Amino acid sequence: MSTIIIDRPEALSNIEGRNAERRATPRIPTRMPVSFEMDNKPFVGITRNVSGGGALIELIGDMPPQNSDIDLQFYIPANVEVWHKDMRGFCQGNTVRITPPNNNDDQTLKEGLVAVRFTNDMQFKF
């Protein structure tokens, strides 16, 4: 298995997003499976957006506590134009904001939202 370490993508600064002027790295809307475990309890979700500094994750069910350190695992499917194998991305993060289900801007959502700040660079294995 190969490992690639990717530094935070400062070169993506030309991508605009909501509140982009406040962020060191812009958000990129993307949906990919993500999982983490806390106190032997698994959490599984889907990213809503990702940046070099963190991610916004949709979760159904229980929410982790705010300000929790977590080990994240992202599943990144093969992309014929860029890479030819499925990959997994790994990094550590901290839960900086928790929005419980049905307590968000769109009251019809069943998902809760977890904002995670990455605390180290993502490593990819494929």
Contacts in CASP RR format, 6 or more apart in sequence:
PFRMAT RR
TARGET T0000
AUTHOR 0000-0000-0000
METHOD contacts of the structure
MODEL  1
MSTIIIDRPEALSNIEGRNAERRATPRIPTRMPVSFEMDNKPFVGITRNV
SGGGALIELIGDMPPQNSDIDLQFYIPANVEVWHKDMRGFCQGNTVRITP
PNNNDDQTLKEGLVAVRFTNDMQFKF
1 125 0 8 1.000
1 126 0 8 1.000
2 125 0 8 1.000
2 126 0 8 1.000
3 123 0 8 1.000
3 124 0 8 1.000
3 125 0 8 1.000
4 123 0 8 1.000
4 124 0 8 1.000
5 121 0 8 1.000
5 122 0 8 1.000
5 123 0 8 1.000
5 124 0 8 1.000
6 121 0 8 1.000
6 122 0 8 1.000
6 123 0 8 1.000
6 124 0 8 1.000
7 121 0 8 1.000
8 24 0 8 1.000
8 25 0 8 1.000
8 52 0 8 1.000
8 53 0 8 1.000
8 118 0 8 1.000
8 121 0 8 1.000
9 25 0 8 1.000
9 52 0 8 1.000
10 24 0 8 1.000
10 25 0 8 1.000
12 25 0 8 1.000
12 26 0 8 1.000
12 28 0 8 1.000
12 52 0 8 1.000
13 25 0 8 1.000
13 26 0 8 1.000
15 26 0 8 1.000
15 28 0 8 1.000
16 26 0 8 1.000
17 26 0 8 1.000
17 27 0 8 1.000
18 27 0 8 1.000
20 26 0 8 1.000
20 27 0 8 1.000
23 51 0 8 1.000
24 53 0 8 1.000
25 51 0 8 1.000
25 52 0 8 1.000
25 53 0 8 1.000
26 51 0 8 1.000
27 49 0 8 1.000
27 50 0 8 1.000
27 51 0 8 1.000
27 56 0 8 1.000
28 49 0 8 1.000
28 50 0 8 1.000
28 51 0 8 1.000
29 48 0 8 1.000
29 49 0 8 1.000
30 47 0 8 1.000
30 49 0 8 1.000
30 50 0 8 1.000
31 46 0 8 1.000
31 47 0 8 1.000
31 48 0 8 1.000
32 46 0 8 1.000
32 47 0 8 1.000
32 50 0 8 1.000
32 74 0 8 1.000
32 75 0 8 1.000
32 76 0 8 1.000
32 77 0 8 1.000
33 44 0 8 1.000
33 45 0 8 1.000
33 46 0 8 1.000
33 74 0 8 1.000
33 75 0 8 1.000
34 44 0 8 1.000
34 45 0 8 1.000
34 46 0 8 1.000
34 47 0 8 1.000
34 55 0 8 1.000
34 57 0 8 1.000
34 72 0 8 1.000
34 73 0 8 1.000
34 74 0 8 1.000
34 75 0 8 1.000
35 42 0 8 1.000
35 43 0 8 1.000
35 44 0 8 1.000
35 45 0 8 1.000
35 72 0 8 1.000
35 73 0 8 1.000
35 75 0 8 1.000
36 42 0 8 1.000
36 43 0 8 1.000
36 64 0 8 1.000
36 70 0 8 1.000
36 71 0 8 1.000
36 72 0 8 1.000
36 73 0 8 1.000
37 43 0 8 1.000
37 70 0 8 1.000
37 71 0 8 1.000
38 64 0 8 1.000
38 68 0 8 1.000
38 70 0 8 1.000
41 62 0 8 1.000
43 59 0 8 1.000
43 62 0 8 1.000
43 64 0 8 1.000
44 59 0 8 1.000
45 57 0 8 1.000
45 58 0 8 1.000
45 59 0 8 1.000
45 60 0 8 1.000
46 57 0 8 1.000
46 58 0 8 1.000
47 55 0 8 1.000
47 56 0 8 1.000
47 57 0 8 1.000
47 58 0 8 1.000
47 74 0 8 1.000
48 55 0 8 1.000
48 56 0 8 1.000
48 57 0 8 1.000
48 58 0 8 1.000
48 113 0 8 1.000
49 55 0 8 1.000
49 56 0 8 1.000
50 56 0 8 1.000
52 118 0 8 1.000
52 122 0 8 1.000
53 117 0 8 1.000
53 118 0 8 1.000
54 93 0 8 1.000
54 115 0 8 1.000
54 116 0 8 1.000
54 117 0 8 1.000
54 118 0 8 1.000
55 72 0 8 1.000
55 115 0 8 1.000
55 116 0 8 1.000
55 118 0 8 1.000
56 113 0 8 1.000
56 114 0 8 1.000
56 115 0 8 1.000
56 116 0 8 1.000
57 113 0 8 1.000
57 114 0 8 1.000
57 115 0 8 1.000
57 116 0 8 1.000
58 109 0 8 1.000
58 111 0 8 1.000
58 112 0 8 1.000
58 113 0 8 1.000
59 111 0 8 1.000
59 112 0 8 1.000
59 113 0 8 1.000
59 114 0 8 1.000
60 101 0 8 1.000
60 110 0 8 1.000
60 111 0 8 1.000
60 112 0 8 1.000
61 101 0 8 1.000
61 112 0 8 1.000
63 98 0 8 1.000
63 100 0 8 1.000
63 101 0 8 1.000
63 112 0 8 1.000
63 114 0 8 1.000
64 70 0 8 1.000
64 95 0 8 1.000
64 98 0 8 1.000
64 114 0 8 1.000
65 95 0 8 1.000
65 98 0 8 1.000
66 95 0 8 1.000
66 96 0 8 1.000
66 97 0 8 1.000
66 98 0 8 1.000
67 94 0 8 1.000
67 95 0 8 1.000
67 96 0 8 1.000
68 94 0 8 1.000
68 95 0 8 1.000
69 92 0 8 1.000
69 93 0 8 1.000
69 94 0 8 1.000
69 119 0 8 1.000
70 92 0 8 1.000
70 93 0 8 1.000
70 94 0 8 1.000
70 95 0 8 1.000
70 116 0 8 1.000
71 90 0 8 1.000
71 91 0 8 1.000
71 92 0 8 1.000
71 93 0 8 1.000
72 89 0 8 1.000
72 90 0 8 1.000
72 91 0 8 1.000
72 92 0 8 1.000
72 93 0 8 1.000
72 116 0 8 1.000
72 118 0 8 1.000
73 88 0 8 1.000
73 89 0 8 1.000
73 90 0 8 1.000
74 88 0 8 1.000
74 89 0 8 1.000
74 90 0 8 1.000
74 122 0 8 1.000
75 86 0 8 1.000
75 87 0 8 1.000
75 88 0 8 1.000
75 89 0 8 1.000
76 86 0 8 1.000
76 87 0 8 1.000
76 88 0 8 1.000
76 89 0 8 1.000
76 124 0 8 1.000
77 86 0 8 1.000
78 84 0 8 1.000
78 85 0 8 1.000
78 86 0 8 1.000
78 87 0 8 1.000
83 126 0 8 1.000
85 126 0 8 1.000
86 126 0 8 1.000
87 124 0 8 1.000
87 125 0 8 1.000
87 126 0 8 1.000
88 124 0 8 1.000
88 125 0 8 1.000
88 126 0 8 1.000
89 122 0 8 1.000
89 123 0 8 1.000
89 124 0 8 1.000
89 125 0 8 1.000
90 122 0 8 1.000
90 123 0 8 1.000
90 124 0 8 1.000
90 125 0 8 1.000
91 118 0 8 1.000
91 119 0 8 1.000
91 120 0 8 1.000
91 121 0 8 1.000
91 122 0 8 1.000
91 123 0 8 1.000
92 118 0 8 1.000
92 119 0 8 1.000
92 120 0 8 1.000
93 116 0 8 1.000
93 117 0 8 1.000
93 118 0 8 1.000
93 119 0 8 1.000
93 120 0 8 1.000
94 116 0 8 1.000
94 117 0 8 1.000
94 119 0 8 1.000
95 114 0 8 1.000
95 115 0 8 1.000
95 116 0 8 1.000
96 115 0 8 1.000
96 116 0 8 1.000
96 117 0 8 1.000
97 113 0 8 1.000
97 114 0 8 1.000
97 115 0 8 1.000
98 112 0 8 1.000
98 113 0 8 1.000
98 114 0 8 1.000
98 115 0 8 1.000
99 112 0 8 1.000
99 113 0 8 1.000
99 114 0 8 1.000
100 112 0 8 1.000
101 109 0 8 1.000
101 110 0 8 1.000
101 111 0 8 1.000
101 112 0 8 1.000
102 109 0 8 1.000
102 110 0 8 1.000
103 112 0 8 1.000
104 112 0 8 1.000
104 113 0 8 1.000
END
